Amino acid sequence: MNGEESAWPPDGERIDIDLGDDHLLAFAEYEGERSGASVWHRKADGSICAGWIAFEGRAWARSFTGNPIATWKIEQEDPLTLSPSLLCRACGDHGFVRGGRWVRA
């Protein structure tokens, strides 16, 4: 990004959990239930990278009958704990959400 840092948190985005270590999470709903989340993280150059995860057994994931998708299990709702780890396919950022915090892998 030519040495320029992006706005943090991302402009106009609703943030539900600040996971720490420059990682943010916002829940997404589908058909009236919490079905996944957007996860933003800051890269070493200050730019922002983001991804989306689907929660296991929720309406959005179930809508892919016959075409399985990767899902994450909610081990604990509050504070949020997910499994397995999250790996960003764009930049390689890798870690876990444990007890509502980001833990690097």
N, C-alpha and C positions, 0 to 999 in steps of 0.2 A: 504494500500500500504506500510506497514511496516514503516510508518513515512516519506516516501519519496514523495516529491511533484512531480507531472507530469509537463512536459514542458508547459509553458503558454505564448503565445497562443499555441495550439496543433501543434506539429511539422508537417510541410508540408501542413497544411490546409490553404486555402484561407479564409480570414476574410473580410467580407463586412462592418459589423457594430460592433463596440465595444459598447455593450449596457450598460456597467458599471456593478458594483457589481459582477465581475467575470463571466459575461455572454457575449458570442460572437455569432454572427449570420453570416451565409454565404448563399446567395441565390442559388437556384438550378433552372436550366432551363430544359424544356422538350418541344419538338416540337416548339422551337423558342420563348417560352415565359417563364417568371419567374413563376414557378409553385409551389414553396415551399422553404423551408429553413432548413438547419441544425442549431441546436442551441447547443452550448457547454456551460457547467457551471462547476465551480470548487466546489467540495464537501468540507465539513469541514475538512476532513483528507488530503486535497491537491490533491486528485485524480480527474480525469476528468470524467464527465458523459455527454452524448450527446443524442439528440433526433432529430427527423425530423418531420416537419409539412407540410401539403399540404394546398395550398391557394384555397379558395372557388371559384368555377367557372372556374378554370384554366384547361388546357389540361390534366394534369396528373390526377387530381381529376375526370374529366369527363370520363376518360378511364375506370372507375370502374362502368359502367352502370349496374344496377341490384345488385350491391354489394357495398352499400354506405360506405364511409369512413369518419372519422372525418376531418373537414376542418376548417381553420381559415380565417376570413374575414379581408381583408386589408381595414381598416377604413380610413387610410391616407398613401400615398406612402412615402412622405418625409416631415418631419421626420416620420419614420415608426411607425404606430399604428395598432395593431392587436386586434381582439376579437374572441373568448373569451380568458380567461387566459390560460397560458401554465402550465401543471402539468406533471412533470417527473414521469413516472410509475416506473422507476428503483429506484429512491432515494427519491421521494416526494418533490423535489424542486418545488416551486409554485410561479408564479408571472405573471405580465402583461408586454407587450411591449407597451409603451405609449410615444409618441414623441421621438422615437429613443432611449429610455432608459428602463432599467429593473426596474420594480416597484414590490417589494415583496408583495405577497397577505397576 
